[in-house]
Amino acid sequence: MATSSAAVTVAIFLLITLSACYITSALRPSFGACQASGYLPGKAGHCERSNDPDCCEDGKRYPQYHCSPPVTSSTKAVLTLNSFEKGKDGGGPSECDNAYHSDEEMVVALSTGWFKNMARCGHRIKITANGNSVYAKVVDECDSVYGCDDEHNYEPPCQNNIVDASPAVWNALGLDQNIAKMATISAAVTVAILLLVTLSASYITSALRPSLGACQASGYLPRKAGHCERSNDPDCCEDGKRYPQYHCSPPVTSSTKAVLTLNSFEKGKDGGGPSECDNAYHSDEEMVVALSTGWFKNMARCGHRIKITANGNSVYAKVVDECDSVYGCDDEHNYEPPCQNNIVDASPAVWNALGLDQNVGELAITWSDDDN
């Protein structure tokens, strides 16, 4: 898992005696319509410092982003330095292939929004800096949501506009990897370290990536048991068991096959924390659902209605939450494992409206987006 290394951001240009106001705006993450979705409380730990990363501090709050600025033919970004080798500051293995990569490979990680739930895995991108251009392969996510743990080398979440590149990419661009370490900001000399990277997609054909088309597990979550609220007889985590993780879901059609599960969105029930779309709880009488991570599409379906059909009956329900297919086995997820990638997790009201027996727990259904 790649992590942000803000301290090693390189410069396209060094502006001497710039105003502090300009520096702040230049290095600020690119928001546009992409605002922070929350804040992660920092926790310090063992942070491998080979590339001088920005390590987490106890008590500090770090912004979290599920989105990134739109990709254009010349997308502005910040280039950071990262090693994808085992034991270095990149943390765990790369998310796309669950492997480590040599510092000699032309590889990058992208901020969560640009990573698009692994949709850019294996794609080449063109990076331009100082008039030079190179191509590099996307192998990992620069996680803009999670951090400050062992998996992320105890570094904070990435900003939303990061291209986190291997030493080989920096060398190919003719960039000095030590430049940021030498930069200082003082009353006498103010140095802005800013790299505007132009990022353009050079996509490889889907035929070269069959595993992604089939939406296979991207990894496995080894977790432990905890207090699991069992009001709707959930599948609770077991010590030592490994659970598959999915960043993708099957394609959505006019009649998408899925598994309907039962969930309470009320406070203190088996739904865990508040719903992700509105940070609120919902009564068991409301017609609401959560969708697997791939279908949830980074909150893109929040507030949308979907049509659910079972046993010849159809109802409409509002999407208010994600049935997390990547993370689980913690208090936030009621110590339940990650969802499968084909789940419509529905309130008791939905089950009742469909005339279903809640004791069944799971049922094959179809669903589609409501176009009305």
PAKOLSE-406912 format. One record per residue (C-alpha): residue in three letters; z, y, x. Coordinates in nm, 3 decimals, padded with zeros to 5 digits. Example, Ala and Ser with C-alpha at 12.3 -4.5 7.8 and 13.67 -1.06 7.14 Angstrom:
BEGIN
    aa         z         y         x
   ALA    00.780   -00.450    01.230
   SER    00.714   -00.106    01.367
END
This chain:
BEGIN
    aa         z         y         x
   MET    00.000    00.000    00.000
   ALA   -00.109    00.326    00.157
   THR    00.124    00.624    00.167
   SER    00.076    00.995    00.207
   SER    00.118    01.146    00.553
   ALA    00.133    01.515    00.475
   ALA    00.244    01.604    00.825
   VAL   -00.084    01.485    00.971
   THR   -00.314    01.695    00.754
   VAL   -00.591    01.825    00.982
   ALA   -00.763    02.167    00.983
   ILE   -01.121    02.261    00.914
   PHE   -01.014    02.598    01.031
   LEU   -00.704    02.757    01.178
   LEU   -00.634    03.100    01.044
   ILE   -00.400    03.293    01.268
   THR   -00.147    03.532    01.112
   LEU   -00.232    03.434    00.757
   SER    00.000    03.548    00.483
   ALA    00.257    03.292    00.369
   CYS    00.124    03.331    00.016
   TYR   -00.225    03.215    00.119
   ILE   -00.091    02.917    00.308
   THR    00.111    02.805    00.009
   SER   -00.187    02.821   -00.225
   ALA   -00.417    02.649    00.025
   LEU   -00.196    02.347    00.074
   ARG   -00.090    02.317   -00.288
   PRO   -00.226    02.005   -00.462
   SER   -00.531    02.064   -00.676
   PHE   -00.415    02.063   -01.037
   GLY   -00.682    02.191   -01.274
   ALA   -00.594    02.004   -01.591
   CYS   -00.404    01.750   -01.382
   GLN   -00.035    01.835   -01.402
   ALA    00.259    01.639   -01.265
   SER    00.368    01.375   -01.517
   GLY    00.723    01.357   -01.383
   TYR    00.943    01.374   -01.075
   LEU    01.069    01.091   -00.855
   PRO    01.423    01.127   -00.717
   GLY    01.405    01.074   -00.342
   LYS    01.588    00.802   -00.154
   ALA    01.588    00.785    00.224
   GLY    01.534    00.454    00.406
   HIS    01.368    00.301    00.711
   CYS    01.048    00.504    00.750
   GLU    00.802    00.386    01.018
   ARG    00.695    00.707    01.195
   SER    00.394    00.607    01.406
   ASN    00.172    00.871    01.242
   ASP    00.452    01.123    01.185
   PRO    00.470    01.072    00.807
   ASP    00.662    01.283    00.558
   CYS    00.965    01.061    00.492
   CYS    01.175    01.073    00.175
   GLU    01.501    01.265    00.168
   ASP    01.803    01.176   -00.043
   GLY    01.829    01.387   -00.356
   LYS    01.493    01.559   -00.321
   ARG    01.258    01.541   -00.622
   TYR    00.890    01.456   -00.566
   PRO    00.610    01.524   -00.819
   GLN    00.423    01.226   -00.966
   TYR    00.056    01.234   -01.068
   HIS   -00.140    00.984   -01.277
   CYS   -00.455    01.197   -01.243
   SER   -00.670    01.366   -00.978
   PRO   -00.925    01.650   -00.989
   PRO   -01.273    01.559   -01.121
   VAL   -01.508    01.393   -00.871
   THR   -01.825    01.591   -00.803
   SER   -02.101    01.577   -00.542
   SER   -01.871    01.777   -00.313
   THR   -01.511    01.712   -00.412
   LYS   -01.247    01.914   -00.228
   ALA   -00.968    01.698   -00.087
   VAL   -00.706    01.679    00.187
   LEU   -00.760    01.427    00.465
   THR   -00.448    01.254    00.598
   LEU   -00.399    00.996    00.871
   ASN   -00.282    00.643    00.795
   SER   -00.269    00.309    00.972
   PHE   -00.360    00.010    00.756
   GLU   -00.230   -00.236    01.018
   LYS    00.069   -00.460    00.953
   GLY    00.401   -00.303    01.049
   LYS    00.260    00.049    01.067
   ASP    00.319    00.347    00.837
   GLY    00.077    00.224    00.569
   GLY    00.346    00.001    00.421
   GLY    00.232   -00.324    00.258
   PRO   -00.116   -00.479    00.256
   SER   -00.407   -00.291    00.100
   GLU   -00.419   -00.314   -00.277
   CYS   -00.788   -00.397   -00.312
   ASP   -00.787   -00.715   -00.104
   ASN   -00.418   -00.780   -00.032
   ALA   -00.498   -00.761    00.341
   TYR   -00.426   -00.543    00.642
   HIS   -00.702   -00.357    00.828
   SER   -00.747   -00.271    01.194
   ASP   -00.727    00.091    01.309
   GLU   -01.087    00.039    01.423
   GLU   -01.213   -00.011    01.066
   MET   -01.365    00.274    00.865
   VAL   -01.135    00.249    00.564
   VAL   -00.952    00.488    00.331
   ALA   -00.702    00.504    00.048
   LEU   -00.748    00.744   -00.245
   SER   -00.495    00.922   -00.465
   THR   -00.411    00.734   -00.784
   GLY   -00.647    00.929   -01.012
   TRP   -00.945    00.883   -00.780
   PHE   -00.853    00.518   -00.716
   LYS   -00.909    00.460   -01.091
   ASN   -00.709    00.139   -01.132
   MET   -00.906   -00.031   -00.851
   ALA   -01.244    00.074   -00.995
   ARG   -01.342    00.221   -00.655
   CYS   -01.229   -00.083   -00.455
   GLY   -01.496   -00.180   -00.204
   HIS   -01.703    00.132   -00.271
   ARG   -01.817    00.351    00.015
   ILE   -01.747    00.723    00.005
   LYS   -01.905    00.995    00.215
   ILE   -01.656    01.223    00.393
   THR   -01.767    01.555    00.542
   ALA   -01.559    01.774    00.774
   ASN   -01.655    02.035    01.033
   GLY   -02.023    01.970    00.959
   ASN   -01.996    01.599    01.036
   SER   -02.026    01.321    00.778
   VAL   -01.919    00.957    00.787
   TYR   -01.895    00.671    00.539
   ALA   -01.577    00.472    00.477
   LYS   -01.477    00.191    00.245
   VAL   -01.205    00.228   -00.018
   VAL   -00.946   -00.047    00.035
   ASP   -00.624    00.098   -00.100
   GLU   -00.446    00.342   -00.328
   CYS   -00.255    00.641   -00.196
   ASP    00.007    00.605   -00.468
   SER    00.065    00.937   -00.645
   VAL    00.326    00.794   -00.883
   TYR    00.564    00.573   -00.685
   GLY    00.725    00.596   -00.342
   CYS    01.055    00.628   -00.154
   ASP    01.092    00.251   -00.126
   ASP    01.019   -00.022    00.129
   GLU    00.673   -00.095   -00.016
   HIS    00.574    00.269    00.046
   ASN    00.743    00.300    00.389
   TYR    01.003    00.528    00.227
   GLU    00.742    00.802    00.197
   PRO    00.711    01.015   -00.119
   PRO    00.424    00.977   -00.367
   CYS    00.090    01.115   -00.247
   GLN   -00.039    01.443   -00.378
   ASN   -00.325    01.408   -00.626
   ASN   -00.602    01.517   -00.387
   ILE   -00.561    01.287   -00.086
   VAL   -00.812    01.087    00.117
   ASP   -00.584    00.884    00.344
   ALA   -00.803    00.766    00.633
   SER   -00.776    00.524    00.923
   PRO   -00.781    00.646    01.286
   ALA   -01.141    00.521    01.307
   VAL   -01.248    00.771    01.039
   TRP   -01.076    01.056    01.219
   ASN   -01.240    00.956    01.548
   ALA   -01.585    00.926    01.388
   LEU   -01.547    01.278    01.248
   GLY   -01.447    01.406    01.592
   LEU   -01.106    01.518    01.468
   ASP   -00.790    01.547    01.677
   GLN   -00.525    01.319    01.529
   ASN   -00.252    01.518    01.700
   ILE   -00.351    01.859    01.568
   ALA   -00.100    01.866    01.286
   LYS    00.181    01.763    01.516
   MET    00.104    02.065    01.732
   ALA    00.086    02.312    01.445
   THR    00.368    02.556    01.399
   ILE    00.452    02.830    01.153
   SER    00.649    03.120    01.292
   ALA    00.679    03.493    01.253
   ALA    00.444    03.548    01.545
   VAL    00.176    03.292    01.467
   THR    00.107    03.145    01.126
   VAL   -00.118    02.840    01.133
   ALA   -00.269    02.694    00.819
   ILE   -00.365    02.332    00.851
   LEU   -00.614    02.255    00.585
   LEU   -00.900    02.014    00.561
   LEU   -01.152    02.044    00.283
   VAL   -01.320    01.708    00.262
   THR   -01.636    01.665    00.063
   LEU   -01.620    01.338   -00.115
   SER   -01.922    01.183   -00.279
   ALA   -01.948    00.838   -00.427
   SER   -02.198    00.597   -00.273
   TYR   -02.137    00.303   -00.499
   ILE   -02.215   -00.055   -00.408
   THR   -02.352   -00.277   -00.680
   SER   -02.117   -00.460   -00.909
   ALA   -02.281   -00.785   -00.798
   LEU   -02.101   -00.750   -00.466
   ARG   -01.763   -00.732   -00.641
   PRO   -01.741   -01.028   -00.880
   SER   -01.363   -01.056   -00.873
   LEU   -01.319   -00.705   -01.013
   GLY   -01.564   -00.772   -01.293
   ALA   -01.356   -01.074   -01.390
   CYS   -01.038   -00.863   -01.380
   GLN   -00.828   -01.088   -01.162
   ALA   -00.469   -01.034   -01.057
   SER   -00.439   -00.775   -00.781
   GLY   -00.111   -00.913   -00.652
   TYR    00.214   -01.082   -00.746
   LEU    00.551   -00.925   -00.816
   PRO    00.849   -01.117   -00.673
   ARG    01.151   -00.995   -00.866
   LYS    01.495   -01.090   -00.986
   ALA    01.677   -01.124   -01.315
   GLY    01.887   -00.848   -01.471
   HIS    02.023   -00.734   -01.806
   CYS    01.741   -00.811   -02.050
   GLU    01.784   -00.691   -02.410
   ARG    01.669   -00.987   -02.622
   SER    01.635   -00.845   -02.974
   ASN    01.271   -00.956   -03.004
   ASP    01.308   -01.266   -02.786
   PRO    01.125   -01.121   -02.483
   ASP    01.015   -01.314   -02.175
   CYS    01.285   -01.208   -01.926
   CYS    01.244   -01.212   -01.548
   GLU    01.378   -01.505   -01.347
   ASP    01.514   -01.493   -00.994
   GLY    01.252   -01.577   -00.733
   LYS    00.963   -01.617   -00.977
   ARG    00.635   -01.439   -00.893
   TYR    00.451   -01.254   -01.169
   PRO    00.080   -01.156   -01.161
   GLN   -00.007   -00.786   -01.157
   TYR   -00.318   -00.640   -01.320
   HIS   -00.468   -00.292   -01.281
   CYS   -00.757   -00.383   -01.511
   SER   -00.817   -00.523   -01.858
   PRO   -01.119   -00.687   -02.026
   PRO   -01.392   -00.448   -02.148
   VAL   -01.329   -00.279   -02.483
   THR   -01.585   -00.361   -02.753
   SER   -01.606   -00.321   -03.129
   SER   -01.402   -00.642   -03.155
   THR   -01.191   -00.678   -02.841
   LYS   -00.998   -01.003   -02.815
   ALA   -00.629   -00.954   -02.739
   VAL   -00.282   -01.097   -02.783
   LEU   -00.050   -00.920   -03.026
   THR    00.314   -00.914   -02.917
   LEU    00.624   -00.774   -03.085
   ASN    00.815   -00.479   -02.942
   SER    01.075   -00.231   -03.060
   PHE    01.021    00.126   -02.944
   GLU    01.371    00.229   -03.053
   LYS    01.634    00.342   -02.804
   GLY    01.846    00.058   -02.668
   LYS    01.603   -00.210   -02.783
   ASP    01.375   -00.436   -02.578
   GLY    01.109   -00.166   -02.527
   GLY    01.304   -00.026   -02.233
   GLY    01.274    00.349   -02.171
   PRO    01.106    00.610   -02.392
   SER    00.734    00.587   -02.462
   GLU    00.516    00.714   -02.179
   CYS    00.282    00.926   -02.392
   ASP    00.546    01.154   -02.543
   ASN    00.868    01.062   -02.359
   ALA    01.023    00.974   -02.697
   TYR    01.152    00.673   -02.886
   HIS    00.993    00.556   -03.211
   SER    01.138    00.395   -03.521
   ASP    01.059    00.033   -03.605
   GLU    00.904    00.177   -03.923
   GLU    00.632    00.362   -03.730
   MET    00.285    00.214   -03.681
   VAL    00.276    00.237   -03.302
   VAL    00.159    00.021   -03.012
   ALA    00.155   -00.007   -02.634
   LEU   -00.156   -00.126   -02.448
   SER   -00.195   -00.316   -02.121
   THR   -00.245   -00.092   -01.817
   GLY   -00.624   -00.125   -01.800
   TRP   -00.668   -00.039   -02.168
   PHE   -00.407    00.239   -02.150
   LYS   -00.638    00.410   -01.898
   ASN   -00.383    00.638   -01.728
   MET   -00.273    00.783   -02.063
   ALA   -00.633    00.849   -02.177
   ARG   -00.566    00.663   -02.505
   CYS   -00.236    00.840   -02.574
   GLY   -00.219    00.951   -02.937
   HIS   -00.542    00.771   -03.028
   ARG   -00.554    00.534   -03.323
   ILE   -00.678    00.180   -03.280
   LYS   -00.784   -00.069   -03.545
   ILE   -00.608   -00.406   -03.528
   THR   -00.741   -00.710   -03.714
   ALA   -00.553   -01.038   -03.767
   ASN   -00.598   -01.315   -04.023
   GLY   -00.860   -01.111   -04.207
   ASN   -00.636   -00.805   -04.244
   SER   -00.681   -00.474   -04.061
   VAL   -00.442   -00.184   -03.996
   TYR   -00.442    00.131   -03.783
   ALA   -00.175    00.217   -03.528
   LYS   -00.117    00.496   -03.278
   VAL   -00.103    00.437   -02.901
   VAL    00.226    00.577   -02.768
   ASP    00.301    00.369   -02.460
   GLU    00.176    00.150   -02.179
   CYS    00.249   -00.221   -02.164
   ASP    00.282   -00.209   -01.786
   SER    00.069   -00.481   -01.624
   VAL    00.168   -00.383   -01.270
   TYR    00.543   -00.321   -01.259
   GLY    00.843   -00.483   -01.424
   CYS    01.165   -00.677   -01.364
   ASP    01.372   -00.359   -01.350
   ASP    01.589   -00.157   -01.586
   GLU    01.301    00.068   -01.694
   HIS    01.110   -00.240   -01.813
   ASN    01.412   -00.418   -01.967
   TYR    01.396   -00.672   -01.682
   GLU    01.080   -00.816   -01.834
   PRO    00.783   -00.915   -01.614
   PRO    00.458   -00.717   -01.607
   CYS    00.244   -00.755   -01.919
   GLN   -00.067   -00.966   -01.912
   ASN   -00.390   -00.766   -01.906
   ASN   -00.485   -00.831   -02.271
   ILE   -00.178   -00.720   -02.466
   VAL   -00.140   -00.503   -02.776
   ASP    00.238   -00.465   -02.798
   ALA    00.312   -00.360   -03.155
   SER    00.609   -00.233   -03.353
   PRO    00.764   -00.439   -03.636
   ALA    00.588   -00.205   -03.882
   VAL    00.248   -00.319   -03.753
   TRP    00.342   -00.684   -03.786
   ASN    00.468   -00.625   -04.139
   ALA    00.155   -00.433   -04.241
   LEU   -00.059   -00.724   -04.119
   GLY    00.157   -00.968   -04.317
   LEU    00.258   -01.155   -04.003
   ASP    00.569   -01.359   -03.932
   GLN    00.759   -01.181   -03.654
   ASN    00.918   -01.509   -03.549
   VAL    00.580   -01.621   -03.415
   GLY    00.610   -01.362   -03.137
   GLU    00.247   -01.378   -03.018
   LEU   -00.081   -01.396   -03.206
   ALA   -00.450   -01.381   -03.117
   ILE   -00.611   -01.067   -03.265
   THR   -00.901   -00.829   -03.217
   TRP   -00.886   -00.452   -03.182
   SER   -01.115   -00.154   -03.135
   ASP   -01.094    00.221   -03.091
   ASP   -01.088    00.416   -03.415
   ASP   -01.399    00.635   -03.408
   ASN   -01.294    00.837   -03.713
END
